[in-house]
Amino acid sequence: MEHTSTFNQPLAQDRDSSKELGLMKMIVEDIRCALQRDPAARNAFEVFFNYSGLHAIWFYRVSHWLWTHKLYFPARWLSQFARWVTGVEIHPGALIGRRFFIDHGMGVVIGETAEIGNDVTLYHGVTLGGVSLEKGKRHPTLGDRVVVGAGAKILGAIEIGRCSRVGANAVVVKPVPPNSVVVGVPGQIVRRTDKALDDALDMHHDLLPDTLGEALRQVMARLDQLEEGMPVHKNGKIQTDKEGYWIGSDFSI
């Protein structure tokens, strides 16, 4: 069964995550979302049966309904069953908006007080965790259209602004303003000057700033200026070639 017009429609522009949808309409929306965000997805039939990330989200929708109706034990039991089946752990108390997509669906952990906006994408190994033993808000809040790369850890009651992108394996422990990129451990925040497009998610995981490398290059350039004209040993000078690789004649790793 190939893509149908129903699943090829553009993502809805409505950002109101509180808008009630029937279960079947939400499933259709989630499948259409997966088809648009995963180039490997060939058709709706394949996505429905084989995408564990979507299965985890659908289990969450049911367990969250149980949680909001104070059926806490069945909600937790269902979430643990979903974890066993899909490899994704979503606490039923979390608040998750529409068109949420977990690509590859393995090793994702979403805590009880986490909040996720609309059109958010997570890759495998992502943790939205807490850093406090106190009751109350202790997990992150992700704004609309946030993309979180594989293995990233976002910890604490912090907010990730809309249209931001968290690089793979980054560890984020402080708030991130909208339209930013976060890389490194701990996460270094780079605010982008260009506005993110409203009609497309920022999925360019290959475009990440090298904040530490740039800082090191600036320090080395300043050191070169200080050494000019000084009788110092220069055989160990480290440089980069035109392709950006480090080169040198008198140092080892």
HELIX and SHEET records of a PDB file:
HELIX    1   1 SER A    5  ASN A    8  1                                   4    
HELIX    2   2 LEU A   23  ARG A   37  1                                  15    
HELIX    3   3 ALA A   44  ASN A   50  1                                   7    
HELIX    4   4 SER A   52  THR A   68  1                                  17    
HELIX    5   5 TYR A   72  THR A   86  1                                  15    
HELIX    6   6 THR A  211  GLU A  227  1                                  17    
SHEET    1   A 5 GLU A  89  ILE A  90  0                                        
SHEET    2   A 5 VAL A 109  ILE A 110  1                                        
SHEET    3   A 5 THR A 127  GLY A 129  1                                        
SHEET    4   A 5 LYS A 153  LEU A 155  1                                        
SHEET    5   A 5 VAL A 171  VAL A 172  1                                        
SHEET    1   B 4 LEU A  95  ILE A  96  0                                        
SHEET    2   B 4 GLU A 115  ILE A 116  1                                        
SHEET    3   B 4 THR A 141  LEU A 142  1                                        
SHEET    4   B 4 GLU A 159  ILE A 160  1                                        
SHEET    1   C 6 PHE A 101  ILE A 102  0                                        
SHEET    2   C 6 THR A 121  LEU A 122  1                                        
SHEET    3   C 6 VAL A 147  VAL A 148  1                                        
SHEET    4   C 6 ARG A 165  VAL A 166  1                                        
SHEET    5   C 6 SER A 180  VAL A 183  1                                        
SHEET    6   C 6 GLN A 188  ARG A 191 -1                                        
SHEET    1   D 2 GLN A 239  THR A 240  0                                        
SHEET    2   D 2 TRP A 246  ILE A 247 -1                                        
END                                                                             
